[in-house]
């Protein structure tokens, strides 16, 4: 991951700024970039190929889970989708979007995607949907399954009180509020 960040920083430094008045004909795409391990990348296309190869080492669910985990500890912000603030559906929306999977932005709309599955069939990367006692009796919370241990499901989500955290489905509050699980990958 550090390699990827380093490469992105280097490419950003060598790419032209849109506000620059540099002549387009003088721009080149074959600037040489040397990474931390002294691998030479000749073009942006070669960088994309290397980046794709590195991210394909993990499965798609693992990549999405790792992306979501980077927001752990971020405060809750209604409508938030960044490290300055995140809500539950924003966390899921951004984590899937990072890997080119577009889901609706609202949890109740997300619950219409994919296939409904029983809890005994869930796996990492699946989504859990909750009705947390709102007056309209509708889905209003979503979490991403990150682990399954001893018949208990661990998920990452954003709560109004603690921001982005991980919880276990067998906790009384979450078990009572649980509505359904869905497989979207």
N, C-alpha and C positions, 0 to 999 in steps of 0.2 A: 504494500500500500504506500509505503514511503517513497518507493521508486516512482510510482504513478504520480504522486503529488509533486515530486521533484521534476519530473518530465513536464508536467502541466505548467509548473512555474516557469521553467526554461522556455517552453513554447510561447507562453504569454509574453515573456520578455522579448522574444524575437518576432512576434507577430506585429503587424502594423496597426496603429490606432486609427479608428474611423475618423477622428477629428484631424488627423494628419493630412497635410496638403501634398504628400509625396506623390510623384508621378507613378501611375499604375504600371506603366511599362517597365519601371525600374525595380518593381517588386519581384522577389524570387521565392519559390517554394522549396528550394533545395538547400536551404541553410543547414549547416551541419550542427547537430546537437549532441553533446556528449553527456551521458548519464553518469550516475554515481559509480556504476560498475564498468565504466569506460566502454560501453556499447555505443556504437555510432548509429544514429538514426539520420538518414539522409533527407527524408521528406515527411510531410505531415501524414501522408498515406501510410508510410511505413510505421509511424507512431501509432496510428489507429489499429494496424494489424497487431502490433506488439501489445497494445492495451487490451484488445479483444482476446488475445491468447491468454493473457494473465488473468482476466476476469472469468474466463471459461474454465479455469482450474476448479472453481467452486461451482456447485449446482446453482441454478437460478434461485431456488428458495434460500440457499445459504447467502447468496449475494444480497438479496432483498433484506434478509434478517440482519446481516452485518451493516447494511446501509441504515436500517431503522435504529440499530443500537448506538449509532453515533449521536443520536439525539437524546440519549438517556441523561436525565438530569435537567433538560431544558424546561423552562417554566411553561405553564399552560397559558395560551392566548387564544381566545375564541377566533376562529378563522385563520389562525397562524399556520405557516408552512415552512418556517425557517428556524435557525438556532436561536433567534431572539424571542421566539414564542411559537408554540405548536399546539394544535388541538388533535383529538383522536383521529378524526378522518383525514386531517392534513398529514399526519404521520404516515398513515397507510398510503394515501394518495401519492405523496412524494417518494416513498420507498419503492413502490411499484413503478412509478413513472421513471425513476432513475434507470430502470431496466426495460424501458419501452413498453410497459404494460399500463394502458390508460384505464383507470377506474373512475367512476363518478366521484365528485368531491365530497358528497354528503353520505354519512354512514347508512342511512335508510335506503339510499339509492344504490350503494355498494352491495347491499344485501339482496339485490335483484340480479346480481351477476354471478356467474359460475354455477356450480351445482351444490345443492344442499346435501350435506352428508351427516351421518350419525357421529356422535362423539367418539365412538369406538373405532371409527375409520379415519379420524383426522391425522394429519402429519404436519411436520414443520412447514411453514409457509401458508398454511390455511388461515382463514379468518374466523374470528368468533364475534358474534353480534349479541348485543345486550339491550334490554329495556330497563333502564335504571330508575323506574318509578315516576316518569314524567306523566303529566295529566292526560296526554293524548294516547297513551299506551302504544307507542310506536318505537321502533328501533332508534336509539339515539347514541349508541356507543359501539366502537369496534376496536378489536385488538388483533395482533398478528402472533400466531403460534410460533414460539422460538425453540421450545423443547418439550419433550414428553418423558416424564420420569415417574416410575412407580404408579401408574394409572393416574397421574396428575399432569395437567397441562399448564405450562408456563407461557405467558404471552406478554408482549410489549404493547403499551398503549399510553395515552396521555390523559391524566385525570385533572380535574379542576383544582384539587387540593394539593397534589404533589407533582404535577407536570408529567413528563415522560418517565415512566417506571416500568418495571416488570412485576407481574403478579401471578398467582396460581389460581386456576379455575376453582379448585376445591375450597378456597377461602369463602366463608359464608356469604358475604355480600355479593361476590361475583357469581357464585353458583345459583343464588336466588334470582339474580338479574339476567342470567344467561338465557338467550332465546334460540339461537341456532348457530351452526358452523357451516362454512361454505368453502369449497375448493375452487379457486379461480385460476390456478396455474395449469 
